[in-house]
Amino acid sequence: MTIQLRRISYTGIIAFWLITMAMLLSRHYGIKNFELPSLAGIIPKELYEEQWMGVYYKGEKIGYSSRKIERLDSGYRISELLKMNLIVMGTSKEIETMTNAYLDSNFILKTFGLSLTSDAIMKIKGMVNGKNLNVTLEALGTKSEQTILLRDKLSLNLSLIPEILREGMKPNKKFTMMVIDPATLSQEDVAIEVKGKEQIMTAGRKQDAFKLNGSFKGIEFFVWLTEKGEVLREESPLGFTLIKESKEDAMQIGRPSLDLIAQTAVPFNMKLPHDISYLKVKLSGIDFKGLDLNGGRQKLKGDMLEINKEDISSQLSALSSIPQTEYLKDTMFIQSKNSQIISLAKKIVKDEKDILKRARLIHEWVFRNIEKTPAITIPMATEVLISRRGDCNEHTTLYTALGRAAGIPTRIALGLAYKDGFFYYHAWPEIFIGDWIAIDPTLGQFPADAAHIRLITGDIDRQIQMLSVIGKIKIEGLEYK
């Protein structure tokens, strides 16, 4: 396996988180339940005008966004366009997301549509029906549907701007809103605090603005608002910044030079050989709370982490020791009950009864049949089955669906894997055969070597939590075998 192929395998996690942040409704179009008798009258006329912002990554201009709210006969439409050019593993990638949300005359959310165009075209549509949100996801002709029971009646309220204006822009004022993350279709709370007033430079002049500090799943972001509710600047995780500009200036994009994968790689003080069986490291810079660092092959004591590659020859005990249904279930993205997924799983494992051998057969099929290439997508198993290409996210999503379809309890592990002096963000499956066993169908490792540091386990809905780690974690090597 060439070095280039090995490095391509690590692109998926960062690309997924980038898309999630690009599509996330929470920062601009928050959802909150409150009385709205005079809300429309509170919205200043400036918010009905198209607003343009330049998008920057660590100081380099990489794209632009535009937002607009329009009055309709039946209510309102809020729309947003985001375009970005990025360098991923030396390859230029273009990303475009479009959001349209329709509200009634009281600003109650009725429907929304999201589209992502990059390596593939993905569309997400949502319709509110009472306390249910019916969601449809389409990609490459495949469709997945899900109904979400909402905690509250949904109101779209423009990043809390109308409520803030109604109550007054006051330092230390705190707000909470519930949002739907369109990439994971989960309901989450976002906390907002008005920190105080600052003077910032935007569009060639200094302006007074209130600085808002937001928190989402432990991830912080900042927004600067004028007293009229205009967004002048936003700062998001991974070094992304949005700055208010004229339409002409916003649409001027240069030639980005910073490679997203190289910028997020974690330096390591040891040169590790291929396929190590033991690794001991010291972790720092992050809060361990909420992470899955301890358990199975990994043992955490204080800030010291030891990883032992599993000896699968001594595994295989009763599967009843874990809640199997959770790791065999069909989800929006891991469609283990899809007829094509089931048919392929049966074709791969044939009449094999041994669960470990079934797992290995699927591992070998995914490794050999999925092309290794950088992909900026939110992977669905059925979409990967059609495209037959992608990086670690696509390999892992398809393997997880096939494994579950074959009766193998399977989950996704998210973390870091080593290559050439750095740890790169990566995803791989874990299978349960008496204990959890890490495997890597992207790199062809069964089981995966000890240079895989697991941080989180779960399905796609947990991936955004990794944003609280990126750019903060430090790894010091102490010993390896």
Secondary structure, DSSP 8 states (H G I E B T S, - for coil): --HHHHHHTT-HHHHHHHHHHHH-STTTS-B-----TTHHHHS-GGGGS-EEEEEEETTEEEEEEEEEEEEETTEEEEEEEEEEEEEETTEEEEEEEEEEEEE-TT-BEEEEEEEEESSSEEEEEEEEETTEEEEEEEETTEEEEEEEE-SS--BB-STTHHHHHHH---TT-EEEEEEEETTTTEEEEEEEEEEEEEEEEETTEEEEEEEEEEEETTEEEEEEE-TT--EEEEEEGGGEEEEE--HHHHT-------BHHHHH-EE-SS---TT-SEEEEEEESS--TT---SBTTEEEETTEEEEE---GGG----GGGS-GGGGT---SSS-TT-HHHHHHHHHHHTT---HHHHHHHHHHHHHHHSEE----S---HHHHHHH-EESHHHHHHHHHHHHHHTT--EEEEEEEEEETTEEEEEEEEEEESSSEEE-BTTTTBSS--TTEEEEEESSGGGGGGGGGTTTT-EEEEEEE-
